[in-house]
């Protein structure tokens, strides 16, 4: 029997959730996704120091954010030399409530990619799933700049993204699980995992009503969560869990399918800004984890800025 990673690839597009190029080469994912935390971690590894040093050397006297933009593109370009598909590159989390700032940053990143010879079709701009972020992404999609809406924890966020014709969303399975485990003390498993339930709900809603936005489960804590989402459009998985899947030959079956979703009895929800904000506010987990994620990514971006300033000094 094939290992679980190979079985999973029959149902789902596997994406590497890392900034480590060696891991990508080993597990042969279709796409790769990064975030400020992963870039920060990679930037502190000796084998990637040359990318940081080159970005600093190539931009003498530039603002630190300009240097970071070049670092993000340097990592993205290296990743695209490995994976055949797309790379997700994140905007600054401090722009999460700034629609125009997000659009401007996306333009900067895409311009740098295109100057480096990378077609914009191979890039997904990662943006937080705030109302402002979704509206920014809606405009970017009309320009042919494809987006990955991240820090997603609720159905309202997902519906707003689908209505805005966003290319891809990333519901955070593990962080949903963390919140509920901390609240209840229950170590959820299998189909009872709240993070798994959330992605099933979003996936079934999208397929029931014919939305083209892709669903990519993210932020996994264990292999069991991944197994329960086999059949999801995409899953972005850390090297540790990719290794576990590759090392296991247990049977893996399809858990999500468009055919089954079509038979679900689901009520269609009309989303406007008021409905979006109320739905997000009405679910304590979703609003707390969205805010927490923005703070964490912003903090890691600040740490990366400090690292660059120290190197330049």
N, C-alpha and C positions, 0 to 999 in steps of 0.2 A: 504493500500500500504506500502511496505517496505521502510525504510528510505533510503536516497541517498547513504549512505556509504554501506549498504547491497546490494543495486542495483549495485553500482560500482564494488563490489567484484565479480559479475557475469561475468563482462567483462574483468577485469583487476586485476592483483595481487597488493594488497595494501601493501605499505612499510611505516614504521614509520620513519619520519625524525626528530630524537630527541636523546638525551642522557638520557632522563628521563624515568626510568624503569616503574614508575607508569602509565604513559601515554600509554606505550606499552601494559600493562596488560589490560587497559580499552578498547582499540580499537581493540585488537586481530589481528594485522597485520601478514602477512606471513613472511616478512623479516624486517630488520631494517638497517638504514644507519646513520653513524655519520660523522662528520668532525671536524677539530680543533676548530672551533667556538663553536660547540655544546658541545664538551668535556670540553672546557674551561668554558662554562656556567654551565654545570652540576657539574664541579669540585668545583665551588664556592657555591654550595648548601649544607647546613649542612648534609642532609641525605646521601650524597655521599662522605663526607670528609674521611670516614674510608677507602675507596678505595685508596685515595691519600696517606693517612698516612701509610697504609700497604705497598704500593709500595716503599715509602721512607725508611721505617723500614727494608724491606727485601733486600734493596740494599745499605747498608751503604758505603759511599765513592765512589759509582759509578758515572760515568758521568751523567749529568742531562738528556741527551737523552736516556740513558739506563733506567732511572726511568720512563720517559715518555712512552717508549715502554711497560713497565710493566703496566702502568696506562691504556694504550689503550687496552691491552689484558684483564685487569681486567674488564673494562667496556664491552668489547666484550663478555667475558665469561658470565657475568651477563645477557646481552641481549639474548644470546643463550639459557639461562635457561627459557626465556620467549617466544621467537618466535620459531616456528617450522622449519623455513627455514635458511636463511643466514644473516650474519652481514657484513657490509662494514666497513673496517678500513683503514684510510687514511695514506699514507706516508707523510713525511715532505715536504711541498710545496717548501722549499728551494732546493729540489732535482729535481725540475721540468725540468731542462735542463741538468741533469746529469743521463745519461742512466745507467751506472754501479752502481752509488750511489743508484738509485731507486731499481735496482735489489737486491743489498745487503740489503737494508732496508726491502724489501719484504721478503727476506729469513729470516731475523731476526724475523719479526713479525710472519711468518708462523711457524718457529721453536718454538717460545714461545707458540703459540696456541697449537701446537701438544704436547709439554711438559705438557700443562695444560689439555690434554686429548680431545682436540677439533680436529675433522677431518677437513683437509684443504678444503674439499668440502663444508663446511659450512661457509667459509670465502671468501669475495671478497676484494682484495687489491685495494684501491682507489688511482688513479694516475691521475695527470693533463694531459689533452689532448694536450700536446706539441708533437712535432715530436719525441723527445727523450723519453718522457713518453710512447708513443704508441709503439716505438721500444722495450723499456724495457718490456712492458706488453706482447708483442708478444713472447719474449723469455720465460717469466714466464708462459704463457699459455701452452707452449710446455712441461713444467715441471709439469703440473697439478696444478699450482697456478693460480686460477681464478681472473680476474681483473674487476674493475668497473672504466671506464675512465670518469673522472669528469671534471668540468670547460669546458663544451662543448657548443659552441655557433655557430658553422658553419657546413655546409654540408661537407666541405673538411675534417674536423676533424672526422666526423662520418664515411665517406667512408674509410678513412685510418684505423680506428678501425675495421671496418668490414673486410677489406682486411687482417688485422693482426689476424683475428679469436679471437678477444676479446670477453669475455663472455657477458659483459653488458656495456652500455654507459648511461650517465646521462645528457641530454640536460637541460640547466638552463632556464626554461620558464620565471620565474619572473625577472631575471636579464636582459634578452633580452627585456622584456616589459619595465623595468625601463629605459633602454638606449633610446629606441625609444620615450617613453613618455617625457623624458627630452629633447630630440632633437626636437620633433614636438609640444609638448604641448597637444597632443591628449591623452585622457584617453581611450585607446583601450578596446573593449569588444568583447566577443564571438569569432567567427571565424575570426574576423579582427585583433585579438591580434597577434603581431609579434612573440611572444614566442610560441603561439599555432601553428601558421603557420610553424615555424621552425620544431617543433616536427612532424607535419603532413608530411612535406617534407622528413624528415629523415626516419620516419616509412614507408612511401610509397616506398621510394627508397630501403630500406632493403627488404621489402616483395616482391617487383617487381622482384628483382634479386636473391632472395632466400638466403640471408645472415642469418646466425643463431644467430648473435649478438642480444641480447635483448635490447630494447629501454625502458628506465625508465625516464619519465618526472620528473623534480625536480624543486625546488626553486619557489614555487607558491606564488602569492600575493593575490589570491582570489579564491573562490570556482568556479567561472565561468570558469576559466582556466582549472580546473580539469574536469569539466563537458564536456568541449569541447574535452577532450582527453580520454574519456571513450572508452575502447577498446585497448588502448596502452598496450604493454606487461606488464609494471609495472608503478606505479606512487608512488613516495615517498613524503609523506604529513606530514606537521607539526601537532602537537596536536590540535592547535587552529582550523585549517581547518578540521581536522578529526571530531572535535566536531560539527562544523557547518554542515557537511555532515550528521552526525548521527542525528542531530536535525531537519533536513528537510525531508519532505516526497514528495517533488516535483518529477515528473517523470524524469528519467535519461535514455537516449538512447545511443546505441553504435555509436560512431563517427568515429572509425577507425577499419578496418578489412582487413585481408589478401586478401579476395576475391575482394574487391574494389580496393585495391592497384595493384592487378595483371592486372587490366584493364586500369591502368594509362599509358599515353604516356610519358615515362621518358627516357632521354638520359643517357646511362651508361658512367661514367667518370673513366678514368684510373689514379690512384694516384701514384705518386712517390714523393720524397722529394721536388723537385722543384715545382711541381704542388701544393702540400700541402701548402708550404710556400706562394706561390703566392695567392692561394685562401683565405688563412687566412688574408694575408696582404691586399687583395682587398676588404675585408669587414670590415669597420672601427669598427662597433659594436663588431664583433667577436674578433678582435685582442685587442681592448681596454678592453673588459670585461674579456678575458682570463688573460691578464696581471694584471688587477685590482684584480681578484680573487686570483691569486697567491700571490700578495702582502698582501691581507687581511688575507689569511690563514697562511702565513708566520708570520705576525704580531701577530696573535693569538697564534701561537706556541711559539713565543718569550715571550709573556705574561705568558703562562703556565709555561715556564722554570723559569721565574722570581718568579712566585707563589711558585714553588717547592723549589727554592733556599731560599726564605724567610722562608718557613716552616722548612727547614733543619737548617737554622741559629738559 
